[in-house]
Amino acid sequence: MKAATAFIPSFPINVKNQNNTSTVTILRMKLPLHYNQDDFIPAYSGIATFMGCPHTRNVDGVDFAVVGVPLDSGAASWRSGTRQGPRAIRENSLQIWGHNRHLKITPRKEFNVIDFGDVVLEPISLADASDNIAATTSFIINSGAQQLTLGGDHSITYPLLQAHAEKYGKLAVIHIDSHTDTYQGLGELEHGNPFYLAMKDGFIDPDAYIQVGIRGPQSEPDEMEEAQSIGARVVTIEECFALGIPKLVELIRQHVGDRHVYLSLDIDGVDPAYAPGTGTPEVGGFTSYQMLWLLRGLVGLDIVGCDLVEVNPLYDAGAMTSILAANLGFELLCLMGVKKRGS
């Protein structure tokens, strides 16, 4: 079927030179009214969806749905602004051409990938927002799709784990972060305790929860011991660097085994030299290169869902954090795609 076209009418313009004024007619052009899926669309053109994926709320037949959660109501400890994260990640994902040469996969060509848009949120009520996140996620994953979530602060991971645990049972969790986020004295949900609450409520398998990259000053002397007391295998950044990425990957794979895995990636797991745009930066972290290879090393694991959180474009420099986050999101999508494809 031929694409619909529109004629742009000819029109005259005046061109001035040293001697006189001449009239030049710009010829009319025949342009398509709609882009086809295979058309090349410049990265700076069109509506910013993740990697240019079609935006729809229809999840029938969808393999992967990218979902934004523009919420920072749980960011009580330091800098707000991560509500702007999903939009910034989407905008900077448009330069990702689509083929992963390391994992040998082109997700948009091999699967039905959509940008679902953002969860409808009530920003002044974290409890109501959390309920909406869980309900939206359940709607998507119960249709058979898998979800890549763009945050937002780390409090959003609690309802995401809730929805995934309702579908898959207790989850193995790979949690990449500079903070444990298992603080036990905070009371209600915020971005410092989603994993403690999720463990307490039975969403996480205590034998298969691993925290990777933990570092920085602590609020309490026994912070890491608290995480370990609920079952977390805490891998500090010092241990990560002592092991090196290949052995760190092996450690993670052994810890989660062949269980259903949920992966939560806080952008502050990366050193602020590479990702300054985040709510609670901690120096001495992974480089962007190390983080890419850490994720690629997890290929083949049964990752059923994942999130990428704490991107704060208000504190970014040249969009470098959002660019990195977009590329990490692409890697996460590819990991799920390789597993779904079966090779």
VODRENLO-554614 format. One record per residue (C-alpha): residue number from 1; residue in one letter; x, y, z. Coordinates in steps of 0.02 Angstrom, whole numbers. Example, Ala and Ser with C-alpha at 12.3 -4.5 7.8 and 13.67 -1.06 7.14 Angstrom:
REM VODRENLO-554614
num, residuo, x, y, z
1, A, 615, -225, 390
2, S, 684, -53, 357
REM end
This chain:
REM VODRENLO-554614
num, residuo, x, y, z
1, M, 0, 0, 0
2, K, 71, 169, -51
3, A, 107, 296, 85
4, A, -6, 448, 84
5, T, 82, 603, 21
6, A, 55, 789, 30
7, F, 105, 925, -92
8, I, 193, 1072, -12
9, P, 138, 1217, -124
10, S, 265, 1325, -214
11, F, 294, 1499, -144
12, P, 399, 1649, -193
13, I, 536, 1727, -89
14, N, 632, 1889, -115
15, V, 820, 1876, -128
16, K, 918, 2038, -111
17, N, 1087, 2066, -190
18, Q, 1196, 2219, -222
19, N, 1108, 2270, -383
20, N, 926, 2225, -368
21, T, 796, 2116, -290
22, S, 749, 1955, -379
23, T, 606, 1836, -347
24, V, 645, 1651, -337
25, T, 511, 1518, -333
26, I, 541, 1370, -219
27, L, 476, 1216, -308
28, R, 342, 1116, -224
29, M, 395, 950, -148
30, K, 306, 785, -127
31, L, 323, 728, 54
32, P, 247, 581, 147
33, L, 112, 618, 276
34, H, 166, 469, 383
35, Y, 328, 380, 417
36, N, 334, 193, 386
37, Q, 412, 84, 520
38, D, 569, 53, 416
39, D, 593, 235, 366
40, F, 749, 322, 430
41, I, 694, 458, 551
42, P, 828, 579, 612
43, A, 861, 568, 799
44, Y, 815, 751, 823
45, S, 645, 730, 740
46, G, 477, 671, 804
47, I, 408, 635, 976
48, A, 537, 568, 1100
49, T, 493, 389, 1143
50, F, 623, 264, 1202
51, M, 732, 227, 1049
52, G, 589, 289, 939
53, C, 477, 143, 987
54, P, 292, 167, 949
55, H, 194, 242, 1093
56, T, 38, 144, 1137
57, R, -59, 82, 1288
58, N, -114, -72, 1191
59, V, -9, -218, 1255
60, D, -87, -355, 1149
61, G, 53, -454, 1069
62, V, 188, -345, 1147
63, D, 352, -426, 1196
64, F, 433, -281, 1290
65, A, 358, -122, 1360
66, V, 462, 27, 1415
67, V, 372, 121, 1554
68, G, 414, 287, 1635
69, V, 384, 323, 1819
70, P, 416, 511, 1843
71, L, 412, 509, 2032
72, D, 531, 580, 2162
73, S, 414, 591, 2311
74, G, 518, 455, 2394
75, A, 681, 550, 2378
76, A, 680, 617, 2555
77, S, 866, 615, 2591
78, W, 943, 738, 2468
79, R, 909, 812, 2295
80, S, 741, 801, 2209
81, G, 723, 804, 2019
82, T, 721, 621, 1968
83, R, 541, 647, 1911
84, Q, 623, 722, 1757
85, G, 724, 563, 1728
86, P, 611, 464, 1610
87, R, 592, 608, 1489
88, A, 780, 644, 1484
89, I, 821, 460, 1458
90, R, 696, 447, 1315
91, E, 764, 602, 1230
92, N, 942, 537, 1238
93, S, 894, 362, 1184
94, L, 851, 423, 1009
95, Q, 1034, 417, 957
96, I, 1044, 229, 994
97, W, 1034, 150, 822
98, G, 969, -17, 883
99, H, 1092, -160, 856
100, N, 1195, -227, 1000
101, R, 1356, -293, 923
102, H, 1412, -376, 1085
103, L, 1252, -471, 1123
104, K, 1212, -489, 937
105, I, 1032, -433, 948
106, T, 924, -297, 871
107, P, 774, -290, 990
108, R, 657, -181, 887
109, K, 677, -289, 732
110, E, 662, -455, 824
111, F, 523, -412, 947
112, N, 371, -303, 969
113, V, 440, -164, 1081
114, I, 331, -18, 1134
115, D, 346, 137, 1240
116, F, 195, 126, 1354
117, G, 219, 303, 1415
118, D, 214, 351, 1598
119, V, 119, 279, 1744
120, V, -21, 396, 1801
121, L, 39, 460, 1969
122, E, -20, 560, 2119
123, P, 143, 647, 2166
124, I, 86, 707, 2337
125, S, 37, 532, 2395
126, L, 177, 404, 2386
127, A, 57, 267, 2442
128, D, -66, 303, 2300
129, A, 75, 320, 2175
130, S, 146, 153, 2232
131, D, -23, 70, 2208
132, N, -36, 140, 2031
133, I, 140, 80, 1988
134, A, 98, -96, 2048
135, A, -69, -100, 1957
136, T, 3, -34, 1793
137, T, 147, -157, 1800
138, S, 29, -303, 1835
139, F, -78, -252, 1686
140, I, 75, -254, 1572
141, I, 165, -410, 1631
142, N, 7, -513, 1648
143, S, -22, -483, 1463
144, G, 139, -579, 1428
145, A, 252, -429, 1402
146, Q, 410, -394, 1501
147, Q, 440, -221, 1571
148, L, 589, -103, 1573
149, T, 551, 38, 1694
150, L, 632, 210, 1691
151, G, 629, 307, 1854
152, G, 605, 404, 1957
153, D, 682, 377, 2128
154, H, 718, 206, 2202
155, S, 556, 197, 2301
156, I, 471, 142, 2139
157, T, 561, -26, 2148
158, Y, 451, -85, 2293
159, P, 288, -88, 2192
160, L, 381, -155, 2041
161, L, 445, -301, 2145
162, Q, 270, -323, 2216
163, A, 192, -342, 2044
164, H, 328, -458, 1980
165, A, 323, -567, 2136
166, E, 135, -586, 2116
167, K, 167, -658, 1943
168, Y, 329, -754, 1967
169, G, 340, -790, 2153
170, K, 488, -741, 2261
171, L, 622, -661, 2154
172, A, 809, -667, 2145
173, V, 864, -486, 2145
174, I, 1021, -406, 2074
175, H, 1032, -233, 2151
176, I, 1169, -120, 2081
177, D, 1189, 36, 2187
178, S, 1305, 137, 2296
179, H, 1181, 123, 2442
180, T, 1104, -30, 2524
181, D, 927, 42, 2524
182, T, 883, -78, 2664
183, Y, 873, 50, 2805
184, Q, 759, -20, 2939
185, G, 719, 134, 3042
186, L, 632, 241, 2911
187, G, 454, 181, 2937
188, E, 353, 208, 2778
189, L, 417, 181, 2601
190, E, 549, 299, 2532
191, H, 701, 279, 2420
192, G, 811, 220, 2564
193, N, 712, 63, 2610
194, P, 622, -19, 2462
195, F, 723, -179, 2472
196, Y, 702, -196, 2660
197, L, 513, -180, 2641
198, A, 510, -296, 2490
199, M, 608, -427, 2587
200, K, 495, -405, 2738
201, D, 340, -428, 2630
202, G, 405, -584, 2546
203, F, 441, -521, 2370
204, I, 627, -567, 2373
205, D, 708, -737, 2396
206, P, 829, -706, 2541
207, D, 948, -836, 2471
208, A, 962, -744, 2305
209, Y, 976, -559, 2343
210, I, 1140, -476, 2299
211, Q, 1192, -293, 2316
212, V, 1334, -237, 2202
213, G, 1445, -83, 2215
214, I, 1401, -24, 2392
215, R, 1514, 117, 2450
216, G, 1527, 289, 2527
217, P, 1500, 359, 2702
218, Q, 1365, 272, 2802
219, S, 1227, 346, 2907
220, E, 1251, 209, 3038
221, P, 1402, 99, 3082
222, D, 1301, -61, 3058
223, E, 1219, -15, 2893
224, M, 1294, -159, 2795
225, E, 1265, -280, 2938
226, E, 1080, -230, 2933
227, A, 1074, -276, 2749
228, Q, 1161, -441, 2783
229, S, 1042, -479, 2926
230, I, 895, -488, 2806
231, G, 988, -601, 2685
232, A, 1079, -482, 2567
233, R, 1247, -531, 2496
234, V, 1334, -362, 2504
235, V, 1474, -339, 2377
236, T, 1562, -176, 2417
237, I, 1648, -76, 2282
238, E, 1815, -127, 2356
239, E, 1771, -310, 2334
240, C, 1706, -275, 2158
241, F, 1871, -196, 2106
242, A, 1974, -331, 2193
243, L, 1879, -465, 2097
244, G, 1873, -376, 1929
245, I, 1720, -377, 1816
246, P, 1734, -557, 1750
247, K, 1745, -634, 1924
248, L, 1613, -514, 1992
249, V, 1496, -572, 1854
250, E, 1532, -753, 1900
251, L, 1493, -715, 2083
252, I, 1326, -634, 2037
253, R, 1277, -777, 1922
254, Q, 1316, -907, 2054
255, H, 1215, -814, 2184
256, V, 1054, -798, 2083
257, G, 1069, -963, 1990
258, D, 927, -1010, 1873
259, R, 790, -919, 1970
260, H, 677, -783, 1902
261, V, 783, -626, 1919
262, Y, 732, -445, 1943
263, L, 872, -319, 1908
264, S, 870, -146, 1985
265, L, 1003, -23, 1929
266, D, 1029, 141, 2021
267, I, 1129, 259, 1911
268, D, 1230, 312, 2064
269, G, 1312, 142, 2055
270, V, 1416, 230, 1923
271, D, 1546, 356, 1982
272, P, 1485, 537, 1972
273, A, 1630, 575, 1854
274, Y, 1527, 478, 1727
275, A, 1352, 505, 1799
276, P, 1342, 670, 1894
277, G, 1155, 690, 1865
278, T, 1086, 591, 2011
279, G, 1002, 625, 2176
280, T, 1132, 556, 2297
281, P, 1301, 540, 2211
282, E, 1442, 441, 2291
283, V, 1621, 452, 2230
284, G, 1730, 301, 2193
285, G, 1610, 198, 2088
286, F, 1608, 101, 1926
287, T, 1658, 182, 1763
288, S, 1531, 183, 1623
289, Y, 1635, 52, 1532
290, Q, 1638, -63, 1683
291, M, 1450, -47, 1705
292, L, 1418, -92, 1523
293, W, 1523, -250, 1538
294, L, 1447, -295, 1706
295, L, 1274, -296, 1627
296, R, 1331, -388, 1470
297, G, 1404, -523, 1580
298, L, 1230, -565, 1645
299, V, 1170, -626, 1475
300, G, 1072, -787, 1486
301, L, 1002, -757, 1660
302, D, 813, -768, 1675
303, I, 786, -581, 1697
304, V, 597, -557, 1704
305, G, 598, -370, 1735
306, C, 713, -225, 1772
307, D, 719, -42, 1817
308, L, 842, 100, 1798
309, V, 821, 236, 1928
310, E, 885, 397, 2007
311, V, 931, 492, 1848
312, N, 917, 676, 1893
313, P, 941, 787, 1740
314, L, 935, 946, 1846
315, Y, 1113, 906, 1904
316, D, 1177, 832, 1741
317, A, 1319, 900, 1635
318, G, 1296, 896, 1447
319, A, 1164, 759, 1467
320, M, 1304, 634, 1501
321, T, 1205, 543, 1637
322, S, 1049, 530, 1530
323, I, 1151, 469, 1381
324, L, 1231, 335, 1490
325, A, 1063, 287, 1565
326, A, 986, 270, 1392
327, N, 1127, 154, 1340
328, L, 1113, 52, 1499
329, G, 926, 38, 1470
330, F, 964, -26, 1295
331, E, 1081, -158, 1369
332, L, 945, -213, 1492
333, L, 820, -228, 1350
334, C, 946, -332, 1253
335, L, 976, -448, 1401
336, M, 791, -487, 1413
337, G, 782, -505, 1224
338, V, 924, -631, 1212
339, K, 841, -739, 1346
340, K, 671, -728, 1261
341, R, 747, -771, 1092
342, G, 831, -921, 1169
343, S, 1009, -893, 1107
REM end
